[in-house]
Amino acid sequence: MLVFTHKLTERCYYTFQLVFNELLGLAYTVTTDPSHYHSFAGEKLAYTDSPPGSGFFLEAVPLLFETTITTQYPAVFPFAGTRALFPTSKSLFPFDVLAASFYLVSRYEEYLPFEPDQYGRFPGNKSLAYQHGFLDVPVVNCWTQELKKSLLHFYPSLHFQTTPFRSTISFDIDVAYAYKGRPGWWSAGALLKDLVFLRKTFLTRLRVILGRKKDPYDTYSDLDNMLTGYPADILFFFLLASQSTRYDRNLSPHSTCLRQLIRHCHAKGEIGIHPSYYSIDDGDLLKEEKGRLEQISGQTIHRSRQHYLRFRLPDTYLQLAEAGITDEYSMGYAELPGFRAGICTSFYFFDLISNRATTLRVHPITYMEGTFIEDLQLRPEASLTIIKQLISRVKQVEGHFLCIWHNHTISEWGVYKEWRQVFEETLRLVYEA
């Protein structure tokens, strides 16, 4: 298909690649020459501000032709059972699907002034998607499916390549073990505190330290058994902070237990770095932690997910790319499930400040189990209802389902009672026909 636009900008080029090539699987070429467009006898689409007289016309709003970041006020309206942005009146499609997709996928609103949450993050409840009730829908994927229908109605012979639904089950190893592997002085102090404050954990801690009981967070063999038979991509992200802080509480990276665990998980799936809480402000700290995981695992690390899903755009993503990360897995809200970038397939990060696409591939998450447990404080049954709906919506658009779990939440220990069943049901829902 020939695509005409009056000005081929970096934003246009990026969005054409995303929508036409990656999401629709449509072969296309681009021209800015009106005479070439008018004389072309095959399937063609014009993305400009006024109808060109022939071909499929998409009316363009100014967004993709701008080079600066300005406050946007996109009108939101009902469309195909969900919502859409940037309505138009002269087009064969009811809104500028390219500008709308770019606005969400680039996370344009996160470059504008906002009041951060207590962890310095962009709050999910301040997002356009949440405020207009479509955070739980991968609208960009839905929009492109509707665009495909319109294009096929106009050009029945157009060929689109499709990609099948896929899934990734990922784990953040924030605290590898509850008691096992801690230094002797640390364990002795913890036992003393248990006694002083009459904590119920005293006996369990003591038995684990003495080797008479399995650590409550040691769920790795259970994971091996549960994942057997499921053709999932498995990812493990390890927190390897050099010092313990209020937010970074994993075992020491020098711990023999932790090093053995990393090698075990590496044999079962892919591994990545889980940059520590304060690495967001220190690129050298990120490189140090990444190098530490490479030394332990013996492989080059190119996957990453931010601890607490804590990142700032574009700084954090540029910092990750500079450190050698090629695939990033933090695009979601810690406090809300759903599609932060409005999409359930991976995409290249576009830096709005430099106004260019980067080589960092962003893999959006669908949900994190801690969101249901800690932030929404939902029971397992209620959480599973939401999870089922999210999985169904990703399947409907043949997207990529990616969820976050932690080793301790499937332990069936304490507040995590019954959450293992939620994990097992998630696997069943993902892989049922």
Sequence and secondary structure as in RCSB ss.txt:
>XXXX:A:sequence
MLVFTHKLTERCYYTFQLVFNELLGLAYTVTTDPSHYHSFAGEKLAYTDSPPGSGFFLEAVPLLFETTITTQYPA
VFPFAGTRALFPTSKSLFPFDVLAASFYLVSRYEEYLPFEPDQYGRFPGNKSLAYQHGFLDVPVVNCWTQELKKS
LLHFYPSLHFQTTPFRSTISFDIDVAYAYKGRPGWWSAGALLKDLVFLRKTFLTRLRVILGRKKDPYDTYSDLDN
MLTGYPADILFFFLLASQSTRYDRNLSPHSTCLRQLIRHCHAKGEIGIHPSYYSIDDGDLLKEEKGRLEQISGQT
IHRSRQHYLRFRLPDTYLQLAEAGITDEYSMGYAELPGFRAGICTSFYFFDLISNRATTLRVHPITYMEGTFIED
LQLRPEASLTIIKQLISRVKQVEGHFLCIWHNHTISEWGVYKEWRQVFEETLRLVYEA
>XXXX:A:secstr
 EEEES   HHHHHHHIIIIIIIT    EEE  HHHHHH  S EEEEESS  SSSEEEE  GGGG  S       
EEEETTEEEESB SSSSSSB HHHHHHHHHTTGGGGS     TTS   GGGSHHHHTT TTS HHHHHHHHHHHH
HHHH TT        EEEEEEEESSS SSTT  HHHHHHHHHHHHHTT THHHHHHHHHTTSS  TT  HHHHHH
HHTT   EEEEEE   SS  SS  S  TT HHHHHHHHHHHHHSEEEE   GGGGG HHHHHHHHHHHHHHHSS 
  EE  GGG   TTHHHHHHHHTT  EE   S SSS S TTS SS EEEEETTTTEEEEEEE   SEEHHIIIII
S   HHHHHHHHHHHHHHHHHTT EEEEEEEGGGGS  GGGTTHHHHHHHHHHHHH  
